[in-house]
Amino acid sequence: MGQLRTGTKHHCPGKNCWISDISPGGCRPVKEAGIKNAYCSKHEQKCPNGCASWICLKNQSGCGNCVREEEMESKREREAAQTTRDAANQAQDTFWNPGKERKKPRK
């Protein structure tokens, strides 16, 4: 019987499929900080946004945290723009459709 391999091996997502225009296979594992196979230098890179501890694919703009932060920032901007539009529309609605206190009383 063979020896059991209990260690974790590097699993590159580009091992069997294309990553943008980078062909599958030919992975080049990189040793980093005592980790035998930290990441694949052919298909992956350190986060370009400065998160030194995160690895992302070369066709991505950043790691999961950076992408999530960008999405949250754009969502906040959209919500702020929507609230300003709603406030402007509400001001027009109150002018054209006054409440009971602003209407003339009937005789």
A tleap script that builds the chain and sets N, CA, C and O, in Angstrom:
source leaprc.protein.ff14SB
mol = sequence {
  NMET GLY GLN LEU ARG THR GLY THR LYS HIE
  HIE CYS PRO GLY LYS ASN CYS TRP ILE SER
  ASP ILE SER PRO GLY GLY CYS ARG PRO VAL
  LYS GLU ALA GLY ILE LYS ASN ALA TYR CYS
  SER LYS HIE GLU GLN LYS CYS PRO ASN GLY
  CYS ALA SER TRP ILE CYS LEU LYS ASN GLN
  SER GLY CYS GLY ASN CYS VAL ARG GLU GLU
  GLU MET GLU SER LYS ARG GLU ARG GLU ALA
  ALA GLN THR THR ARG ASP ALA ALA ASN GLN
  ALA GLN ASP THR PHE TRP ASN PRO GLY LYS
  GLU ARG LYS LYS PRO ARG CLYS
}
set mol.1.N position { 0.833 -1.178 0.000 }
set mol.1.CA position { 0.000 0.000 0.000 }
set mol.1.C position { 0.879 1.244 0.000 }
set mol.1.O position { 1.917 1.271 0.662 }
set mol.2.N position { 0.473 2.268 -0.735 }
set mol.2.CA position { 1.251 3.487 -0.838 }
set mol.2.C position { 1.093 4.394 0.368 }
set mol.2.O position { 0.246 4.173 1.233 }
set mol.3.N position { 1.914 5.401 0.402 }
set mol.3.CA position { 1.876 6.351 1.504 }
set mol.3.C position { 0.710 7.317 1.314 }
set mol.3.O position { 0.453 7.780 0.203 }
set mol.4.N position { 0.010 7.616 2.403 }
set mol.4.CA position { -1.094 8.573 2.331 }
set mol.4.C position { -0.544 9.986 2.237 }
set mol.4.O position { 0.378 10.351 2.967 }
set mol.5.N position { -1.097 10.758 1.359 }
set mol.5.CA position { -0.678 12.155 1.225 }
set mol.5.C position { -1.698 13.020 1.949 }
set mol.5.O position { -2.819 13.200 1.473 }
set mol.6.N position { -1.315 13.541 3.072 }
set mol.6.CA position { -2.252 14.324 3.874 }
set mol.6.C position { -2.075 15.817 3.676 }
set mol.6.O position { -2.926 16.592 4.111 }
set mol.7.N position { -1.004 16.245 3.036 }
set mol.7.CA position { -0.777 17.675 2.834 }
set mol.7.C position { -1.690 18.242 1.762 }
set mol.7.O position { -2.164 17.515 0.889 }
set mol.8.N position { -1.930 19.528 1.831 }
set mol.8.CA position { -2.771 20.187 0.842 }
set mol.8.C position { -1.919 20.565 -0.358 }
set mol.8.O position { -0.844 21.142 -0.199 }
set mol.9.N position { -2.384 20.248 -1.542 }
set mol.9.CA position { -1.669 20.595 -2.762 }
set mol.9.C position { -2.329 21.820 -3.390 }
set mol.9.O position { -3.536 22.026 -3.259 }
set mol.10.N position { -1.530 22.616 -4.063 }
set mol.10.CA position { -2.040 23.814 -4.722 }
set mol.10.C position { -3.013 23.423 -5.823 }
set mol.10.O position { -2.717 22.549 -6.638 }
set mol.11.N position { -4.169 24.066 -5.846 }
set mol.11.CA position { -5.179 23.797 -6.869 }
set mol.11.C position { -5.361 25.062 -7.695 }
set mol.11.O position { -6.042 25.996 -7.272 }
set mol.12.N position { -4.766 25.089 -8.846 }
set mol.12.CA position { -4.865 26.259 -9.715 }
set mol.12.C position { -6.133 26.156 -10.553 }
set mol.12.O position { -6.384 25.113 -11.156 }
set mol.13.N position { -6.947 27.228 -10.604 }
set mol.13.CA position { -8.147 27.184 -11.434 }
set mol.13.C position { -7.826 27.131 -12.926 }
set mol.13.O position { -8.684 26.751 -13.724 }
set mol.14.N position { -6.620 27.501 -13.312 }
set mol.14.CA position { -6.236 27.474 -14.719 }
set mol.14.C position { -5.591 26.170 -15.144 }
set mol.14.O position { -5.031 26.076 -16.236 }
set mol.15.N position { -5.669 25.160 -14.282 }
set mol.15.CA position { -5.056 23.876 -14.615 }
set mol.15.C position { -5.746 23.219 -15.803 }
set mol.15.O position { -5.083 22.649 -16.670 }
set mol.16.N position { -7.080 23.294 -15.847 }
set mol.16.CA position { -7.838 22.606 -16.892 }
set mol.16.C position { -8.659 23.532 -17.779 }
set mol.16.O position { -9.322 23.057 -18.700 }
set mol.17.N position { -8.638 24.833 -17.532 }
set mol.17.CA position { -9.462 25.733 -18.344 }
set mol.17.C position { -8.706 27.032 -18.630 }
set mol.17.O position { -7.724 27.357 -17.964 }
set mol.18.N position { -9.179 27.751 -19.620 }
set mol.18.CA position { -8.565 29.011 -20.021 }
set mol.18.C position { -8.876 30.088 -18.993 }
set mol.18.O position { -9.992 30.159 -18.479 }
set mol.19.N position { -7.892 30.922 -18.695 }
set mol.19.CA position { -8.062 32.110 -17.868 }
set mol.19.C position { -7.780 33.290 -18.788 }
set mol.19.O position { -6.623 33.615 -19.056 }
set mol.20.N position { -8.841 33.927 -19.268 }
set mol.20.CA position { -8.737 35.007 -20.244 }
set mol.20.C position { -8.007 34.473 -21.484 }
set mol.20.O position { -8.516 33.568 -22.145 }
set mol.21.N position { -6.837 35.011 -21.809 }
set mol.21.CA position { -6.100 34.537 -22.982 }
set mol.21.C position { -4.911 33.665 -22.592 }
set mol.21.O position { -4.032 33.420 -23.418 }
set mol.22.N position { -4.869 33.194 -21.351 }
set mol.22.CA position { -3.783 32.341 -20.867 }
set mol.22.C position { -4.222 30.886 -21.001 }
set mol.22.O position { -5.282 30.508 -20.501 }
set mol.23.N position { -3.426 30.085 -21.662 }
set mol.23.CA position { -3.795 28.693 -21.937 }
set mol.23.C position { -3.785 27.853 -20.664 }
set mol.23.O position { -3.074 28.170 -19.711 }
set mol.24.N position { -4.578 26.777 -20.652 }
set mol.24.CA position { -4.605 25.905 -19.481 }
set mol.24.C position { -3.321 25.100 -19.343 }
set mol.24.O position { -2.606 24.861 -20.316 }
set mol.25.N position { -3.049 24.692 -18.118 }
set mol.25.CA position { -1.878 23.869 -17.844 }
set mol.25.C position { -0.607 24.694 -17.790 }
set mol.25.O position { -0.638 25.917 -17.922 }
set mol.26.N position { 0.520 24.003 -17.592 }
set mol.26.CA position { 1.813 24.675 -17.524 }
set mol.26.C position { 1.951 25.546 -16.292 }
set mol.26.O position { 2.639 26.566 -16.327 }
set mol.27.N position { 1.305 25.158 -15.206 }
set mol.27.CA position { 1.318 25.965 -13.982 }
set mol.27.C position { 2.729 26.048 -13.408 }
set mol.27.O position { 3.487 25.079 -13.451 }
set mol.28.N position { 3.067 27.207 -12.875 }
set mol.28.CA position { 4.353 27.433 -12.234 }
set mol.28.C position { 4.092 27.822 -10.781 }
set mol.28.O position { 3.897 29.000 -10.483 }
set mol.29.N position { 4.087 26.839 -9.868 }
set mol.29.CA position { 3.819 27.171 -8.466 }
set mol.29.C position { 4.952 27.993 -7.863 }
set mol.29.O position { 6.121 27.782 -8.184 }
set mol.30.N position { 4.601 28.925 -6.996 }
set mol.30.CA position { 5.556 29.826 -6.366 }
set mol.30.C position { 5.601 29.524 -4.877 }
set mol.30.O position { 4.559 29.366 -4.241 }
set mol.31.N position { 6.803 29.444 -4.320 }
set mol.31.CA position { 6.956 29.262 -2.881 }
set mol.31.C position { 6.971 30.641 -2.234 }
set mol.31.O position { 7.652 31.556 -2.695 }
set mol.32.N position { 6.214 30.765 -1.171 }
set mol.32.CA position { 6.160 32.059 -0.495 }
set mol.32.C position { 5.913 31.860 0.990 }
set mol.32.O position { 4.985 31.148 1.374 }
set mol.33.N position { 6.726 32.476 1.822 }
set mol.33.CA position { 6.574 32.481 3.279 }
set mol.33.C position { 6.451 31.069 3.843 }
set mol.33.O position { 5.626 30.822 4.723 }
set mol.34.N position { 7.257 30.153 3.349 }
set mol.34.CA position { 7.250 28.798 3.864 }
set mol.34.C position { 6.151 27.917 3.318 }
set mol.34.O position { 6.106 26.728 3.632 }
set mol.35.N position { 5.263 28.467 2.509 }
set mol.35.CA position { 4.203 27.674 1.902 }
set mol.35.C position { 4.758 27.097 0.604 }
set mol.35.O position { 5.275 27.827 -0.242 }
set mol.36.N position { 4.646 25.781 0.459 }
set mol.36.CA position { 5.267 25.120 -0.690 }
set mol.36.C position { 4.691 25.607 -2.013 }
set mol.36.O position { 5.440 26.017 -2.899 }
set mol.37.N position { 3.389 25.568 -2.155 }
set mol.37.CA position { 2.738 25.996 -3.395 }
set mol.37.C position { 1.742 27.100 -3.061 }
set mol.37.O position { 0.547 26.835 -2.925 }
set mol.38.N position { 2.215 28.323 -2.928 }
set mol.38.CA position { 1.346 29.428 -2.518 }
set mol.38.C position { 0.356 29.795 -3.621 }
set mol.38.O position { -0.843 29.899 -3.364 }
set mol.39.N position { 0.834 29.986 -4.820 }
set mol.39.CA position { -0.039 30.304 -5.955 }
set mol.39.C position { 0.699 30.016 -7.253 }
set mol.39.O position { 1.906 29.774 -7.252 }
set mol.40.N position { -0.028 30.044 -8.347 }
set mol.40.CA position { 0.531 29.760 -9.664 }
set mol.40.C position { 0.883 31.086 -10.342 }
set mol.40.O position { 0.009 31.930 -10.538 }
set mol.41.N position { 2.143 31.274 -10.696 }
set mol.41.CA position { 2.555 32.553 -11.288 }
set mol.41.C position { 2.104 32.700 -12.739 }
set mol.41.O position { 2.168 33.800 -13.287 }
set mol.42.N position { 1.654 31.626 -13.372 }
set mol.42.CA position { 1.184 31.729 -14.754 }
set mol.42.C position { -0.246 32.255 -14.807 }
set mol.42.O position { -0.561 33.094 -15.651 }
set mol.43.N position { -1.119 31.774 -13.919 }
set mol.43.CA position { -2.532 32.120 -13.967 }
set mol.43.C position { -2.961 33.105 -12.883 }
set mol.43.O position { -3.989 33.766 -13.030 }
set mol.44.N position { -2.200 33.216 -11.804 }
set mol.44.CA position { -2.598 34.049 -10.669 }
set mol.44.C position { -1.545 35.107 -10.382 }
set mol.44.O position { -0.410 35.018 -10.849 }
set mol.45.N position { -1.940 36.109 -9.606 }
set mol.45.CA position { -1.034 37.181 -9.214 }
set mol.45.C position { -1.453 37.695 -7.848 }
set mol.45.O position { -2.563 37.429 -7.387 }
set mol.46.N position { -0.560 38.430 -7.207 }
set mol.46.CA position { -0.950 39.105 -5.975 }
set mol.46.C position { -1.910 40.221 -6.342 }
set mol.46.O position { -1.870 40.747 -7.454 }
set mol.47.N position { -2.759 40.573 -5.416 }
set mol.47.CA position { -3.788 41.574 -5.703 }
set mol.47.C position { -3.147 42.886 -6.163 }
set mol.47.O position { -2.292 43.423 -5.460 }
set mol.48.N position { -3.540 43.413 -7.327 }
set mol.48.CA position { -2.941 44.654 -7.829 }
set mol.48.C position { -3.368 45.886 -7.046 }
set mol.48.O position { -2.797 46.961 -7.232 }
set mol.49.N position { -4.367 45.749 -6.168 }
set mol.49.CA position { -4.840 46.898 -5.393 }
set mol.49.C position { -4.109 47.066 -4.075 }
set mol.49.O position { -4.449 47.951 -3.290 }
set mol.50.N position { -3.115 46.237 -3.820 }
set mol.50.CA position { -2.307 46.414 -2.624 }
set mol.50.C position { -2.602 45.451 -1.496 }
set mol.50.O position { -1.948 45.529 -0.456 }
set mol.51.N position { -3.545 44.557 -1.646 }
set mol.51.CA position { -3.809 43.548 -0.618 }
set mol.51.C position { -2.756 42.467 -0.782 }
set mol.51.O position { -2.977 41.497 -1.507 }
set mol.52.N position { -1.628 42.613 -0.127 }
set mol.52.CA position { -0.493 41.721 -0.364 }
set mol.52.C position { -0.781 40.281 0.027 }
set mol.52.O position { -0.142 39.364 -0.489 }
set mol.53.N position { -1.725 40.068 0.922 }
set mol.53.CA position { -1.980 38.708 1.381 }
set mol.53.C position { -3.004 37.980 0.529 }
set mol.53.O position { -3.247 36.796 0.761 }
set mol.54.N position { -3.614 38.639 -0.448 }
set mol.54.CA position { -4.649 38.014 -1.265 }
set mol.54.C position { -4.138 37.750 -2.674 }
set mol.54.O position { -3.355 38.524 -3.225 }
set mol.55.N position { -4.595 36.646 -3.241 }
set mol.55.CA position { -4.215 36.238 -4.585 }
set mol.55.C position { -5.461 36.279 -5.466 }
set mol.55.O position { -6.542 35.891 -5.022 }
set mol.56.N position { -5.326 36.743 -6.702 }
set mol.56.CA position { -6.462 36.753 -7.624 }
set mol.56.C position { -5.991 36.277 -8.996 }
set mol.56.O position { -4.792 36.216 -9.264 }
set mol.57.N position { -6.939 35.944 -9.851 }
set mol.57.CA position { -6.603 35.529 -11.209 }
set mol.57.C position { -6.103 36.729 -12.007 }
set mol.57.O position { -6.440 37.869 -11.688 }
set mol.58.N position { -5.316 36.486 -13.021 }
set mol.58.CA position { -4.741 37.586 -13.797 }
set mol.58.C position { -5.772 38.343 -14.617 }
set mol.58.O position { -5.516 39.478 -15.020 }
set mol.59.N position { -6.931 37.745 -14.876 }
set mol.59.CA position { -7.950 38.456 -15.643 }
set mol.59.C position { -8.909 39.227 -14.743 }
set mol.59.O position { -9.848 39.843 -15.249 }
set mol.60.N position { -8.706 39.216 -13.419 }
set mol.60.CA position { -9.563 39.944 -12.494 }
set mol.60.C position { -8.930 41.279 -12.131 }
set mol.60.O position { -7.710 41.432 -12.177 }
set mol.61.N position { -9.770 42.243 -11.769 }
set mol.61.CA position { -9.261 43.567 -11.406 }
set mol.61.C position { -8.769 43.616 -9.972 }
set mol.61.O position { -8.091 44.569 -9.588 }
set mol.62.N position { -9.092 42.615 -9.176 }
set mol.62.CA position { -8.652 42.575 -7.789 }
set mol.62.C position { -9.169 41.330 -7.109 }
set mol.62.O position { -9.892 40.530 -7.703 }
set mol.63.N position { -8.786 41.177 -5.844 }
set mol.63.CA position { -9.242 40.011 -5.091 }
set mol.63.C position { -10.709 40.194 -4.704 }
set mol.63.O position { -11.302 41.237 -4.984 }
set mol.64.N position { -11.286 39.195 -4.071 }
set mol.64.CA position { -12.698 39.246 -3.703 }
set mol.64.C position { -13.031 40.419 -2.805 }
set mol.64.O position { -14.091 41.028 -2.954 }
set mol.65.N position { -12.140 40.751 -1.868 }
set mol.65.CA position { -12.389 41.885 -0.974 }
set mol.65.C position { -12.404 43.201 -1.737 }
set mol.65.O position { -13.267 44.046 -1.497 }
set mol.66.N position { -11.468 43.384 -2.647 }
set mol.66.CA position { -11.407 44.634 -3.415 }
set mol.66.C position { -12.622 44.778 -4.323 }
set mol.66.O position { -13.194 45.863 -4.428 }
set mol.67.N position { -13.017 43.699 -4.974 }
set mol.67.CA position { -14.183 43.744 -5.859 }
set mol.67.C position { -15.433 44.058 -5.052 }
set mol.67.O position { -16.277 44.842 -5.489 }
set mol.68.N position { -15.556 43.447 -3.868 }
set mol.68.CA position { -16.707 43.692 -3.004 }
set mol.68.C position { -16.739 45.156 -2.555 }
set mol.68.O position { -17.804 45.774 -2.530 }
set mol.69.N position { -15.577 45.711 -2.200 }
set mol.69.CA position { -15.522 47.117 -1.789 }
set mol.69.C position { -15.914 48.040 -2.939 }
set mol.69.O position { -16.627 49.022 -2.729 }
set mol.70.N position { -15.455 47.734 -4.155 }
set mol.70.CA position { -15.825 48.545 -5.319 }
set mol.70.C position { -17.329 48.492 -5.564 }
set mol.70.O position { -17.950 49.511 -5.864 }
set mol.71.N position { -17.914 47.296 -5.435 }
set mol.71.CA position { -19.361 47.157 -5.631 }
set mol.71.C position { -20.139 47.918 -4.567 }
set mol.71.O position { -21.143 48.561 -4.874 }
set mol.72.N position { -19.685 47.851 -3.321 }
set mol.72.CA position { -20.367 48.558 -2.238 }
set mol.72.C position { -20.261 50.074 -2.431 }
set mol.72.O position { -21.222 50.799 -2.175 }
set mol.73.N position { -19.106 50.553 -2.878 }
set mol.73.CA position { -18.925 51.985 -3.123 }
set mol.73.C position { -19.850 52.461 -4.238 }
set mol.73.O position { -20.474 53.515 -4.119 }
set mol.74.N position { -19.940 51.689 -5.321 }
set mol.74.CA position { -20.833 52.086 -6.413 }
set mol.74.C position { -22.292 52.025 -5.967 }
set mol.74.O position { -23.105 52.841 -6.401 }
set mol.75.N position { -22.630 51.070 -5.111 }
set mol.75.CA position { -24.000 50.973 -4.589 }
set mol.75.C position { -24.329 52.191 -3.730 }
set mol.75.O position { -25.423 52.747 -3.832 }
set mol.76.N position { -23.375 52.610 -2.877 }
set mol.76.CA position { -23.591 53.808 -2.052 }
set mol.76.C position { -23.794 55.047 -2.923 }
set mol.76.O position { -24.655 55.877 -2.633 }
set mol.77.N position { -23.001 55.171 -3.987 }
set mol.77.CA position { -23.142 56.315 -4.892 }
set mol.77.C position { -24.501 56.303 -5.587 }
set mol.77.O position { -25.141 57.347 -5.711 }
set mol.78.N position { -24.947 55.127 -6.044 }
set mol.78.CA position { -26.260 55.021 -6.684 }
set mol.78.C position { -27.377 55.379 -5.710 }
set mol.78.O position { -28.324 56.073 -6.081 }
set mol.79.N position { -27.274 54.906 -4.457 }
set mol.79.CA position { -28.306 55.209 -3.463 }
set mol.79.C position { -28.339 56.698 -3.144 }
set mol.79.O position { -29.418 57.268 -2.983 }
set mol.80.N position { -27.166 57.342 -3.051 }
set mol.80.CA position { -27.121 58.776 -2.780 }
set mol.80.C position { -27.749 59.556 -3.932 }
set mol.80.O position { -28.498 60.506 -3.700 }
set mol.81.N position { -27.454 59.168 -5.163 }
set mol.81.CA position { -28.045 59.838 -6.321 }
set mol.81.C position { -29.555 59.627 -6.345 }
set mol.81.O position { -30.303 60.540 -6.697 }
set mol.82.N position { -30.006 58.437 -5.975 }
set mol.82.CA position { -31.439 58.148 -5.956 }
set mol.82.C position { -32.152 58.981 -4.891 }
set mol.82.O position { -33.253 59.474 -5.136 }
set mol.83.N position { -31.549 59.145 -3.724 }
set mol.83.CA position { -32.187 59.949 -2.673 }
set mol.83.C position { -32.289 61.410 -3.087 }
set mol.83.O position { -33.287 62.061 -2.777 }
set mol.84.N position { -31.279 61.944 -3.781 }
set mol.84.CA position { -31.372 63.334 -4.240 }
set mol.84.C position { -32.458 63.475 -5.307 }
set mol.84.O position { -33.186 64.468 -5.323 }
set mol.85.N position { -32.572 62.477 -6.205 }
set mol.85.CA position { -33.638 62.514 -7.209 }
set mol.85.C position { -35.009 62.413 -6.549 }
set mol.85.O position { -35.944 63.109 -6.946 }
set mol.86.N position { -35.130 61.552 -5.549 }
set mol.86.CA position { -36.406 61.399 -4.846 }
set mol.86.C position { -36.792 62.679 -4.116 }
set mol.86.O position { -37.965 63.053 -4.095 }
set mol.87.N position { -35.806 63.358 -3.513 }
set mol.87.CA position { -36.096 64.604 -2.805 }
set mol.87.C position { -36.585 65.671 -3.786 }
set mol.87.O position { -37.520 66.410 -3.477 }
set mol.88.N position { -35.972 65.755 -4.949 }
set mol.88.CA position { -36.396 66.736 -5.949 }
set mol.88.C position { -37.802 66.407 -6.455 }
set mol.88.O position { -38.630 67.305 -6.608 }
set mol.89.N position { -38.069 65.147 -6.709 }
set mol.89.CA position { -39.402 64.746 -7.171 }
set mol.89.C position { -40.456 64.983 -6.101 }
set mol.89.O position { -41.582 65.366 -6.416 }
set mol.90.N position { -40.105 64.762 -4.850 }
set mol.90.CA position { -41.062 64.965 -3.766 }
set mol.90.C position { -41.401 66.449 -3.625 }
set mol.90.O position { -42.548 66.797 -3.347 }
set mol.91.N position { -40.413 67.325 -3.814 }
set mol.91.CA position { -40.676 68.761 -3.742 }
set mol.91.C position { -41.639 69.178 -4.853 }
set mol.91.O position { -42.539 69.984 -4.614 }
set mol.92.N position { -41.466 68.649 -6.046 }
set mol.92.CA position { -42.381 68.970 -7.143 }
set mol.92.C position { -43.769 68.400 -6.881 }
set mol.92.O position { -44.771 69.055 -7.169 }
set mol.93.N position { -43.839 67.200 -6.343 }
set mol.93.CA position { -45.133 66.578 -6.062 }
set mol.93.C position { -45.907 67.365 -5.013 }
set mol.93.O position { -47.122 67.519 -5.137 }
set mol.94.N position { -45.236 67.863 -3.990 }
set mol.94.CA position { -45.950 68.626 -2.963 }
set mol.94.C position { -46.427 69.966 -3.507 }
set mol.94.O position { -47.438 70.494 -3.044 }
set mol.95.N position { -45.716 70.523 -4.484 }
set mol.95.CA position { -46.163 71.784 -5.072 }
set mol.95.C position { -47.407 71.563 -5.930 }
set mol.95.O position { -48.382 72.304 -5.809 }
set mol.96.N position { -47.378 70.549 -6.795 }
set mol.96.CA position { -48.487 70.323 -7.718 }
set mol.96.C position { -49.664 69.588 -7.073 }
set mol.96.O position { -50.789 69.705 -7.559 }
set mol.97.N position { -49.443 68.856 -6.023 }
set mol.97.CA position { -50.508 68.136 -5.327 }
set mol.97.C position { -50.486 68.532 -3.851 }
set mol.97.O position { -49.996 67.773 -3.016 }
set mol.98.N position { -51.008 69.702 -3.527 }
set mol.98.CA position { -50.929 70.159 -2.141 }
set mol.98.C position { -51.814 69.311 -1.230 }
set mol.98.O position { -52.791 68.705 -1.670 }
set mol.99.N position { -51.448 69.286 0.036 }
set mol.99.CA position { -52.239 68.564 1.020 }
set mol.99.C position { -53.507 69.322 1.352 }
set mol.99.O position { -53.746 70.394 0.796 }
set mol.100.N position { -54.332 68.784 2.255 }
set mol.100.CA position { -55.615 69.394 2.594 }
set mol.100.C position { -55.447 70.765 3.240 }
set mol.100.O position { -56.287 71.645 3.054 }
set mol.101.N position { -54.377 70.950 3.992 }
set mol.101.CA position { -54.201 72.228 4.685 }
set mol.101.C position { -53.908 73.381 3.735 }
set mol.101.O position { -54.146 74.535 4.089 }
set mol.102.N position { -53.402 73.103 2.542 }
set mol.102.CA position { -53.095 74.166 1.588 }
set mol.102.C position { -54.219 74.414 0.596 }
set mol.102.O position { -54.179 75.402 -0.136 }
set mol.103.N position { -55.203 73.558 0.553 }
set mol.103.CA position { -56.299 73.735 -0.399 }
set mol.103.C position { -57.284 74.777 0.127 }
set mol.103.O position { -57.395 74.995 1.334 }
set mol.104.N position { -57.987 75.407 -0.791 }
set mol.104.CA position { -58.997 76.391 -0.394 }
set mol.104.C position { -60.209 75.665 0.190 }
set mol.104.O position { -60.639 74.645 -0.348 }
set mol.105.N position { -60.748 76.177 1.265 }
set mol.105.CA position { -61.940 75.526 1.838 }
set mol.105.C position { -63.168 75.765 0.958 }
set mol.105.O position { -63.275 76.795 0.293 }
set mol.106.N position { -64.077 74.816 0.962 }
set mol.106.CA position { -65.312 74.949 0.185 }
set mol.106.C position { -66.299 75.812 0.946 }
set mol.106.O position { -66.265 75.862 2.176 }
set mol.107.N position { -67.185 76.495 0.221 }
set mol.107.CA position { -68.178 77.357 0.852 }
set mol.107.C position { -69.463 76.651 1.079 }
set mol.107.O position { -70.407 77.241 1.605 }
savepdb mol mol.pdb
quit
